[in-house]
Amino acid sequence: MIDKLKDVKLVRKLVYAFVGIFTYPGLAIINKLKISGTENIEALPKQNVLFVSNHQTYFADVIAFLHIFCAVKWGRKNRLGLPFYFINPFVDVNIVAAEETMKDNLLTRLFTLAGAITIKRTWRAGGKDVKREVDTNDSSKINEALSKRWVITFPQGTTKPFAPGRKGTAHIIKTMKPVVVPVVINGFWRAFNRKGLRFKKKGTVLSVSFKEPLQINYEQSVDEILEQIMDAIEQSKQFMLQGKHHHEISPA
């Protein structure tokens, strides 16, 4: 039922407006959202665009993405301004999320209505390490979404900084050949708890930086594409060794 409803634009617009109005103060008033690089997303095609990002909370950073996309649709540049953009929000985007996370409670089911593509983790389930085969249906769902709209994914599949990237993202890139936009976020782990629904520290600067679309040789190996992605989102080993200030170690 939820899968059918989330494809209804009116339903998604209502969910965006509801979630957006309640989360706006936490992003723009209680904390300070610093946005850069929106010029890199203004002229993107309407489909087959993949945003790849590091991940610091389950929901707060995703919600920030949705606010920013809506603001850009309304002509805002590197700022949110007042959230009038939820009168007619941008909803042509899906978010890749772990199935077990999105079945947590009623609130997470609401986020599913906002356009989450739920997939089964191949390396972790129920808080334990596992090892299972990739569900081809999950890849098909992401490919189908890309053929229609934008998709946000977190290649590490965890909020732990500098965790290795998962090859599934690179496989999707080789198959679909999307425009790939890297995003680097910071501050969310400091401001919010792991789920991103409660405050830990108010007055925090939350940063979201959209980089230029990557120049990718789609004929490269999966490992080479993944390495390029991890460098672009500043989560590779070289960035860990450099000890960049915006990669302070956050909780796993």
CORZI-V578911 format. One record per pair of residues at least 12 apart in sequence whose ideal C-beta (glycine too) atoms are under 8 Angstrom apart, sorted by sequence separation. I is the first residue (numbers start at 1). J is the second residue. If there is no record, write none. Layout:
I;J / I;J
This chain:
53;65 / 68;80 / 73;85 / 120;132 / 122;134 / 216;228 / 234;246 / 235;247 / 67;80 / 70;83 / 122;135 / 191;204 / 234;247 / 51;65 / 71;85 / 97;111 / 102;116 / 155;169 / 190;204 / 214;228 / 70;85 / 73;88 / 97;112 / 103;118 / 120;135 / 191;206 / 214;229 / 67;83 / 70;86 / 73;89 / 102;118 / 119;135 / 153;169 / 73;90 / 187;204 / 67;85 / 72;90 / 120;138 / 187;205 / 188;206 / 214;232 / 70;89 / 95;114 / 97;116 / 99;118 / 119;138 / 153;172 / 187;206 / 70;90 / 95;115 / 96;116 / 97;117 / 98;118 / 99;119 / 186;206 / 187;207 / 69;90 / 94;115 / 95;116 / 96;117 / 97;118 / 98;119 / 99;120 / 100;121 / 117;138 / 185;206 / 186;207 / 211;232 / 93;115 / 94;116 / 95;117 / 97;119 / 98;120 / 99;121 / 119;141 / 185;207 / 66;89 / 91;114 / 94;117 / 96;119 / 98;121 / 119;142 / 184;207 / 185;208 / 69;93 / 91;115 / 117;141 / 184;208 / 185;209 / 100;125 / 117;142 / 183;208 / 184;209 / 100;126 / 146;172 / 183;209 / 66;93 / 151;178 / 183;210 / 184;211 / 41;69 / 65;93 / 117;145 / 182;210 / 183;211 / 139;168 / 143;172 / 147;176 / 181;210 / 182;211 / 38;68 / 42;72 / 65;95 / 138;168 / 142;172 / 146;176 / 159;189 / 181;211 / 33;64 / 41;72 / 181;212 / 139;171 / 143;175 / 146;178 / 181;213 / 182;214 / 27;60 / 35;68 / 38;71 / 62;95 / 124;157 / 139;172 / 143;176 / 180;213 / 181;214 / 26;60 / 33;67 / 38;72 / 117;151 / 123;157 / 124;158 / 134;168 / 179;213 / 180;214 / 62;97 / 159;194 / 27;63 / 121;157 / 139;175 / 180;216 / 23;60 / 27;64 / 38;76 / 39;77 / 38;77 / 39;78 / 207;246 / 23;63 / 27;67 / 38;78 / 37;78 / 177;218 / 36;78 / 20;63 / 24;67 / 35;78 / 58;101 / 123;166 / 173;216 / 19;63 / 23;67 / 35;79 / 122;166 / 174;218 / 35;80 / 47;92 / 173;218 / 20;66 / 46;92 / 96;142 / 122;168 / 19;66 / 20;67 / 33;80 / 182;229 / 66;114 / 94;142 / 174;222 / 62;111 / 180;229 / 184;233 / 16;66 / 20;70 / 182;232 / 183;233 / 184;234 / 94;145 / 171;222 / 174;225 / 182;233 / 28;80 / 59;111 / 170;222 / 173;225 / 27;80 / 170;223 / 16;70 / 94;149 / 96;151 / 167;222 / 170;225 / 24;80 / 92;148 / 93;149 / 94;150 / 95;151 / 96;152 / 167;223 / 170;226 / 173;229 / 92;149 / 93;150 / 94;151 / 95;152 / 96;153 / 169;226 / 194;251 / 92;150 / 93;151 / 94;152 / 95;153 / 96;154 / 190;248 / 24;83 / 93;152 / 98;157 / 167;226 / 170;229 / 187;246 / 169;229 / 186;246 / 190;250 / 165;226 / 186;247 / 189;250 / 21;83 / 184;246 / 189;251 / 20;83 / 165;229 / 21;86 / 165;230 / 20;86 / 164;230 / 17;86 / 20;89 / 16;86 / 17;87 / 165;235 / 155;226 / 17;89 / 163;235 / 16;89 / 162;235 / 155;229 / 161;235 / 162;236 / 13;88 / 16;91 / 155;230 / 162;237 / 13;89 / 162;239 / 13;91 / 155;233 / 162;240 / 12;91 / 156;235 / 161;240 / 155;235 / 69;150 / 9;91 / 162;247 / 161;247 / 65;152 / 161;248 / 161;249 / 161;250 / 62;152 / 107;197 / 160;250 / 19;110 / 159;250 / 18;110 / 19;111 / 159;251 / 160;252 / 159;252 / 158;252 / 15;110 / 19;114 / 50;146 / 49;146 / 15;113 / 16;114 / 48;146 / 15;114 / 47;146 / 48;147 / 51;150 / 53;152 / 55;154 / 47;147 / 50;150 / 51;151 / 53;153 / 54;154 / 12;113 / 47;148 / 49;150 / 50;151 / 51;152 / 52;153 / 53;154 / 55;156 / 58;159 / 11;113 / 12;114 / 47;149 / 49;151 / 51;153 / 52;154 / 54;156 / 55;157 / 57;159 / 12;115 / 46;149 / 47;150 / 50;153 / 52;155 / 55;158 / 56;159 / 46;150 / 55;159 / 56;161 / 6;112 / 44;150 / 2;109 / 6;113 / 54;161 / 5;113 / 6;114 / 6;115 / 2;112 / 6;116 / 2;113 / 52;169 / 65;183 / 50;169 / 64;185 / 50;172 / 50;173 / 61;185 / 64;188 / 50;176 / 61;188 / 48;176 / 50;178 / 52;180 / 60;188 / 48;177 / 49;178 / 50;179 / 52;181 / 53;182 / 54;183 / 56;185 / 48;178 / 49;179 / 50;180 / 51;181 / 52;182 / 53;183 / 54;184 / 55;185 / 56;186 / 48;179 / 50;181 / 51;182 / 52;183 / 53;184 / 54;185 / 56;187 / 57;188 / 60;191 / 49;181 / 51;183 / 53;185 / 56;188 / 57;189 / 60;192 / 56;189 / 63;196 / 45;179 / 62;196 / 44;179 / 57;192 / 61;196 / 57;193 / 58;194 / 59;195 / 60;196 / 44;181 / 57;194 / 58;195 / 59;196 / 60;197 / 57;195 / 58;196 / 59;197 / 57;196 / 58;197 / 41;181 / 56;196 / 68;208 / 40;181 / 64;206 / 65;208 / 64;208 / 61;208 / 31;187 / 31;191 / 26;191 / 26;192 / 30;199 / 41;210 / 44;213 / 40;210 / 31;202 / 32;203 / 34;205 / 36;207 / 40;211 / 30;202 / 31;203 / 32;204 / 34;206 / 35;207 / 36;208 / 37;209 / 38;210 / 40;212 / 26;199 / 30;203 / 31;204 / 32;205 / 33;206 / 34;207 / 35;208 / 36;209 / 37;210 / 40;213 / 31;205 / 32;206 / 33;207 / 34;208 / 35;209 / 36;210 / 37;211 / 31;206 / 33;208 / 37;212 / 52;229 / 27;206 / 54;233 / 52;232 / 53;233 / 54;234 / 52;233 / 54;235 / 56;250
